[in-house]
Amino acid sequence: MRHFIIDTDVAADDALAIIMVLQHKDSTVHGITVNCGNIDFDQQVRNALYTLELVGRTDVSVYPGCRMPLQRRFRSVPEVFGSDGFSDAHFPPPQAKPSDMHAVDAIIEAARTMPGELEIIALAPLTNIALALTKAPEIVPFIKSIWFMGATLHAVGNITMGAEYNVWVDPEAADIVMRAGVPLTITPWETAKQDAICSHAEREEIGRMGTPVGSFFHRITETLYSYTQGTEGIDGAIHSDIIGVTVPLFPDEILDQADMYMCVELGGEHSRGITLLDWVGLAGHEPNVTVIKSIDNRAFRRHIHDMCATS
């Protein structure tokens, strides 16, 4: 059995990623920690609670975390997911309440409770995780791995010309995590653009399943599919957070990966948040990340269909 905390800024794709991990038979989710990011912070917390109620998993606690990055202000992206993160569905308020424990403390407690077993799936800016590692550096050897959806391979940005959103929101936090020494696997934006696409036709097929999760998928992804078609010009949507969980859940479906040295630019008028990879060993540093370059897209889409088909 594997033991996960999911750190997330819960909008549509994050919610679906959470469901996929909850459905995985060999995984236990010990909490959802919420970080600033996609939309209004309190709405992200409500979205996490609503998602857990939808799939009957109110036993999983939601821990609100950092409302702001470490140093600078940021902007959310309601244009990608809708004002509520769920394509303006405005579902009823969840019945459950979040935990009183802060996400940073929840991460520290979980690492101490499960030394060598805890894995963190990071689908958001890395503020919560960076603060946990800074507040309690003794937990570094206790964390088995961090699986981060973020950064770029070749500076193909999705929030600025060169930066990926999760790193751009809090590059200082990303820098702390990259330097911490925890085994870190990164699925970058370009890999998601290449291998995490589902078409409009597949979305409609999922909607016709009539299952609770299938209907939820269809309803909450409307804005994402419209936005992606308008900005990327593709027939479908890029499910970057779902690929962020399929990589740890189904590692046999990784087609190409590499151990490399990565760092993040913390300054610069145009380059803040850009990640740099040492492709030919110029920096002289040992690798600090495993970078996922390709996964099996056919298997990825099958996992989405299987998730939505589950009643």
C-alpha positions as CSV (number, residue, x, y, z in Angstrom):
1,M,0.0,0.0,0.0
2,R,1.2,3.5,-0.9
3,H,0.6,6.5,1.3
4,F,-0.1,9.9,-0.3
5,I,-0.8,13.5,0.6
6,I,-2.2,15.5,-2.3
7,D,-1.2,19.2,-2.3
8,T,-3.5,21.1,-4.7
9,D,-5.2,24.3,-5.7
10,V,-8.5,22.6,-6.4
11,A,-10.1,23.4,-9.7
12,A,-11.6,21.0,-12.2
13,D,-8.6,19.0,-13.2
14,D,-7.3,18.8,-9.6
15,A,-10.6,17.5,-8.5
16,L,-10.6,14.7,-11.1
17,A,-7.0,13.9,-10.2
18,I,-8.0,13.5,-6.5
19,I,-10.7,11.1,-7.5
20,M,-8.3,9.0,-9.6
21,V,-6.0,8.6,-6.6
22,L,-8.9,7.8,-4.3
23,Q,-10.0,5.1,-6.6
24,H,-6.6,3.5,-6.9
25,K,-6.8,0.2,-5.0
26,D,-3.2,0.3,-3.8
27,S,-3.2,3.9,-2.5
28,T,-4.2,5.6,0.7
29,V,-4.8,9.3,0.8
30,H,-3.9,10.8,4.2
31,G,-5.1,14.3,3.4
32,I,-5.7,17.0,0.9
33,T,-3.6,20.1,1.5
34,V,-4.8,23.3,-0.2
35,N,-2.4,25.9,-1.6
36,C,-2.9,29.3,-3.2
37,G,-3.3,29.1,-7.0
38,N,-6.0,28.5,-9.6
39,I,-8.9,30.4,-8.0
40,D,-10.1,32.0,-4.8
41,F,-8.6,30.1,-1.9
42,D,-11.8,29.5,0.1
43,Q,-13.5,28.3,-3.1
44,Q,-10.6,25.8,-3.5
45,V,-11.2,24.4,-0.1
46,R,-14.9,24.1,-0.8
47,N,-14.1,22.3,-4.1
48,A,-11.9,19.8,-2.2
49,L,-14.7,19.1,0.3
50,Y,-17.4,18.8,-2.4
51,T,-15.3,16.4,-4.4
52,L,-14.7,14.2,-1.4
53,E,-18.5,14.2,-0.7
54,L,-19.3,13.3,-4.3
55,V,-17.3,10.1,-4.1
56,G,-18.2,9.3,-0.5
57,R,-14.8,9.9,1.0
58,T,-15.5,12.4,3.8
59,D,-13.1,10.3,5.9
60,V,-10.2,12.2,4.1
61,S,-9.4,15.5,5.8
62,V,-8.9,18.8,3.9
63,Y,-6.2,21.0,5.4
64,P,-6.2,24.7,4.3
65,G,-2.7,26.0,3.8
66,C,-0.9,29.1,2.4
67,R,-3.1,31.8,0.9
68,M,-0.2,33.6,-0.6
69,P,3.3,32.8,-2.1
70,L,6.4,33.3,0.0
71,Q,7.4,36.7,-1.4
72,R,5.2,38.2,-4.1
73,R,1.6,38.6,-5.1
74,F,0.2,36.4,-7.9
75,R,-2.9,36.1,-10.0
76,S,-5.4,33.2,-10.2
77,V,-6.7,31.9,-13.5
78,P,-10.5,31.8,-13.5
79,E,-10.4,32.1,-17.3
80,V,-9.1,28.6,-17.4
81,F,-11.5,26.9,-15.0
82,G,-14.3,29.3,-14.3
83,S,-14.8,31.6,-11.3
84,D,-15.6,28.7,-9.0
85,G,-13.0,26.4,-10.7
86,F,-15.8,24.1,-11.8
87,S,-16.9,25.9,-15.0
88,D,-19.3,28.2,-13.0
89,A,-21.4,25.2,-11.9
90,H,-21.8,26.7,-8.4
91,F,-22.6,23.5,-6.7
92,P,-24.2,23.5,-3.3
93,P,-21.9,24.2,-0.3
94,P,-20.4,21.0,1.0
95,Q,-21.6,19.7,4.4
96,A,-18.2,18.8,5.7
97,K,-15.8,21.3,7.2
98,P,-12.0,21.6,6.7
99,S,-9.6,20.6,9.4
100,D,-8.3,23.3,11.9
101,M,-4.8,22.1,11.3
102,H,-2.7,24.1,8.8
103,A,-1.6,22.2,5.7
104,V,2.1,22.8,6.6
105,D,1.7,21.1,9.9
106,A,-0.4,18.3,8.4
107,I,2.5,17.5,6.0
108,I,5.0,17.6,8.8
109,E,2.9,15.3,11.0
110,A,2.3,12.8,8.2
111,A,6.0,12.6,7.4
112,R,6.8,12.0,11.1
113,T,4.1,9.4,11.4
114,M,5.0,7.5,8.3
115,P,8.8,7.9,7.9
116,G,10.0,6.6,4.6
117,E,6.5,5.9,3.4
118,L,4.9,9.3,2.7
119,E,4.7,10.4,-0.9
120,I,3.4,13.9,-1.8
121,I,1.6,14.5,-5.1
122,A,2.0,18.2,-5.8
123,L,-0.5,19.7,-8.2
124,A,-0.2,23.3,-7.1
125,P,2.5,25.9,-6.4
126,L,4.9,24.5,-3.8
127,T,4.4,27.0,-1.0
128,N,3.0,24.5,1.6
129,I,5.7,21.9,0.9
130,A,8.5,24.4,0.9
131,L,7.4,25.8,4.3
132,A,7.0,22.3,5.7
133,L,10.6,21.4,4.7
134,T,11.8,24.8,6.1
135,K,9.9,24.6,9.4
136,A,10.9,21.0,10.0
137,P,14.0,20.1,7.9
138,E,14.4,16.9,9.9
139,I,11.5,15.4,7.8
140,V,13.5,15.5,4.6
141,P,14.7,11.9,4.9
142,F,11.2,10.8,6.0
143,I,9.6,11.7,2.7
144,K,9.8,8.9,0.2
145,S,9.2,11.1,-2.9
146,I,7.5,14.3,-4.2
147,W,5.7,14.0,-7.5
148,F,5.3,17.5,-9.0
149,M,3.2,18.6,-11.9
150,G,5.0,21.8,-13.0
151,A,8.0,23.5,-14.6
152,T,9.0,23.2,-18.2
153,L,11.4,21.3,-20.4
154,H,12.1,24.0,-22.9
155,A,10.7,27.2,-21.4
156,V,7.3,26.8,-23.2
157,G,5.2,28.7,-20.7
158,N,1.5,28.7,-20.0
159,I,1.3,31.9,-17.8
160,T,4.2,33.9,-19.2
161,M,6.3,33.3,-22.3
162,G,8.6,31.0,-20.5
163,A,7.2,30.0,-17.1
164,E,4.7,27.3,-16.1
165,Y,2.0,28.4,-13.7
166,N,2.8,26.3,-10.6
167,V,6.4,27.5,-10.6
168,W,5.6,31.1,-11.6
169,V,3.2,31.6,-8.7
170,D,6.0,30.8,-6.2
171,P,9.4,30.3,-7.7
172,E,11.1,30.8,-4.3
173,A,9.1,27.8,-3.0
174,A,10.1,25.7,-6.0
175,D,13.7,26.6,-5.4
176,I,13.5,25.4,-1.8
177,V,11.9,22.1,-2.8
178,M,14.5,21.5,-5.6
179,R,17.3,22.1,-3.2
180,A,15.9,20.1,-0.3
181,G,17.2,16.7,-1.2
182,V,13.8,14.9,-1.3
183,P,13.5,12.6,-4.3
184,L,11.6,14.8,-6.8
185,T,9.9,13.7,-10.0
186,I,8.6,16.4,-12.3
187,T,6.1,16.1,-15.0
188,P,6.6,19.3,-17.0
189,W,4.0,21.3,-19.0
190,E,5.3,20.3,-22.4
191,T,4.9,16.6,-21.5
192,A,1.3,17.4,-20.5
193,K,0.7,19.2,-23.8
194,Q,2.0,16.2,-25.7
195,D,0.5,13.2,-23.8
196,A,-2.3,14.4,-21.5
197,I,-4.9,15.4,-24.1
198,C,-8.5,14.2,-24.3
199,S,-10.6,15.3,-27.2
200,H,-14.0,17.0,-27.2
201,A,-15.5,13.8,-28.5
202,E,-14.1,11.8,-25.6
203,R,-15.5,14.4,-23.2
204,E,-19.0,14.0,-24.7
205,E,-18.7,10.3,-24.5
206,I,-17.8,10.5,-20.9
207,G,-20.8,12.8,-20.3
208,R,-23.1,10.2,-21.8
209,M,-22.0,7.5,-19.3
210,G,-24.5,8.8,-16.8
211,T,-22.3,8.0,-13.8
212,P,-21.8,10.5,-11.0
213,V,-18.1,10.9,-11.8
214,G,-18.7,11.0,-15.6
215,S,-21.4,13.7,-15.2
216,F,-19.1,15.6,-12.9
217,F,-16.2,15.4,-15.3
218,H,-18.4,16.7,-18.2
219,R,-19.9,19.5,-16.2
220,I,-16.8,20.9,-14.5
221,T,-14.4,20.8,-17.6
222,E,-16.5,22.9,-19.9
223,T,-14.5,26.0,-19.4
224,L,-11.2,24.1,-19.6
225,Y,-12.0,22.6,-22.9
226,S,-13.2,25.9,-24.4
227,Y,-10.1,27.8,-23.0
228,T,-7.7,25.1,-24.3
229,Q,-9.1,25.1,-27.8
230,G,-8.9,28.9,-27.9
231,T,-5.4,29.2,-26.6
232,E,-3.7,26.0,-27.9
233,G,-5.8,25.4,-31.0
234,I,-6.2,21.7,-30.2
235,D,-9.3,19.5,-30.3
236,G,-9.6,18.9,-26.6
237,A,-8.1,19.8,-23.3
238,I,-4.7,19.3,-21.6
239,H,-5.3,17.5,-18.3
240,S,-2.1,18.5,-16.6
241,D,-3.2,17.6,-13.1
242,I,-4.5,14.2,-14.1
243,I,-1.1,13.4,-15.7
244,G,0.3,14.6,-12.4
245,V,-1.3,11.6,-10.7
246,T,-1.0,9.0,-13.4
247,V,2.8,9.3,-13.4
248,P,3.1,8.1,-9.7
249,L,0.1,5.7,-9.9
250,F,1.1,4.0,-13.2
251,P,4.9,4.3,-13.5
252,D,5.0,1.4,-16.0
253,E,3.4,3.7,-18.5
254,I,6.2,6.2,-18.5
255,L,7.9,6.0,-21.9
256,D,10.8,8.4,-21.4
257,Q,12.4,10.0,-18.4
258,A,15.8,11.4,-17.3
259,D,17.7,12.3,-14.2
260,M,18.8,15.9,-14.5
261,Y,19.8,19.1,-12.7
262,M,17.1,21.7,-12.6
263,C,17.0,25.2,-11.2
264,V,14.5,28.1,-11.3
265,E,15.0,31.7,-12.1
266,L,14.0,33.9,-9.2
267,G,14.4,37.4,-10.8
268,G,14.2,39.0,-14.2
269,E,11.5,41.1,-15.8
270,H,10.6,38.4,-18.3
271,S,12.2,35.3,-16.9
272,R,10.9,35.0,-13.3
273,G,9.7,31.4,-12.7
274,I,11.4,29.9,-15.7
275,T,13.0,26.5,-15.0
276,L,16.4,25.6,-16.5
277,L,17.6,22.0,-17.1
278,D,21.3,21.2,-17.5
279,W,21.0,19.1,-20.7
280,V,24.8,18.7,-21.2
281,G,26.3,19.0,-17.7
282,L,27.4,22.6,-17.9
283,A,26.5,23.5,-14.3
284,G,28.5,20.7,-12.8
285,H,25.8,19.7,-10.4
286,E,24.5,16.2,-9.7
287,P,20.9,15.6,-10.8
288,N,18.2,16.8,-8.4
289,V,15.1,15.8,-10.3
290,T,13.7,13.0,-12.5
291,V,12.0,14.6,-15.5
292,I,9.1,12.8,-17.2
293,K,9.4,13.3,-21.0
294,S,6.7,11.1,-22.3
295,I,3.9,8.8,-21.1
296,D,1.5,6.4,-22.9
297,N,-1.3,8.7,-24.0
298,R,-3.6,5.8,-24.9
299,A,-3.3,4.3,-21.4
300,F,-3.7,7.8,-20.0
301,R,-7.1,8.3,-21.7
302,R,-8.1,4.8,-20.7
303,H,-7.5,5.6,-17.1
304,I,-9.8,8.7,-17.4
305,H,-12.5,6.6,-18.9
306,D,-12.2,3.9,-16.3
307,M,-12.3,6.6,-13.5
308,C,-15.5,8.1,-14.9
309,A,-17.1,4.8,-15.5
310,T,-16.9,3.9,-11.9
311,S,-20.3,4.5,-10.2
